[in-house]
Amino acid sequence: MRNLVLGAVLVGLVVLAALLSFFWTPFDPVKVDATHRLLDVGAAHWFGTDKFGRDLLSQIMVGARTTLYVGVVAVGIAAVIGTPLGILAGMSPRWLGEFVMRVNDLVLAFPALLLAIMFGAVFGADTLTAMVAIGIATIPSFARIARSGTLQVMSTEFVLAARAGGRTRLTIAVRHVLPNISGLLIVQASVSFAIAVLAEAALSFLGFGTRPPTPSWGRMLQESQELLTVHPRLALVPGIAIAVAVLGFNLLGDGLRDRLDPRLAARV
């Protein structure tokens, strides 16, 4: 229960910052102002300014929006494609299920970062390319979870009764399988969201993610490198933001798993 509450609070902070940035930020997050370069933390600039005179708090707020946008789209792509594939593999004849999972393993062999770099080289490096690449790389995780859950549900008495009653595979998948594996998918989505946050930050750090001038936590880290020894806060601020988001989604996933898994819920 503690993991669920703490995770929800941390994720809530990130979501609140992102939503608030649509209506208000302390300063224009992309405005370059040479007269306000590298200002320390103060009443006007709570987190200080960077080497271009941009307010760090404003960048963090808009960067949260970018991070959540990438995570939602990437996880959405993975869930929409990976879940049906996993259910198909779990409900199909053994040979077809094994074939689907071997193709799934082939995709799993390509890390998200490598896939995003390849996509960036072919289609151009930007936020959309990063989202699609991260989403494709996450499909195998959802497919594995969905197949494992489907195999368990298919052996239950109510599914056997539905099959004996002449229900089609599609009906069984929609009415029986999907509702019973939804808990597993929700937990997987939370964990995958944390991975997507890290992947987006890494890609932006390497120059294959969000393009300037759109604020990005990863690019804020990259821009801080040359001043790291004299102004460590330039890296500390986005680093903490990334850590809060990743920790929040991981704790949320752990908490949801504890609540949604009957075997673990009984121990809480």
Secondary structure, DSSP 8 states (H G I E B T S, - for coil): -HHHHHHHHHHHHHHHHHHHHTT--SS-TT---GGGTT--S-SS-TT-B-TTS-BHHHHHHHHHHHHHHHHHHHHHHHHHHHHHHHHHHHHS-HHHHHHHHHHHHHHHTS-HHHHHHHHHHHH-SSHHHHHHHHHHHHHHHHHHHHHHHHHHHHTSHHHHHHHHTT--HHHHIIIIIHHHHHHHHHHHHHHHHHHHHHHHHHHHHHTSSS-TTS--HHHHHHHTGGGTTT-THHHHHHHHHHHHHHHHHHHHHHHHHHHH-HHHHTT-
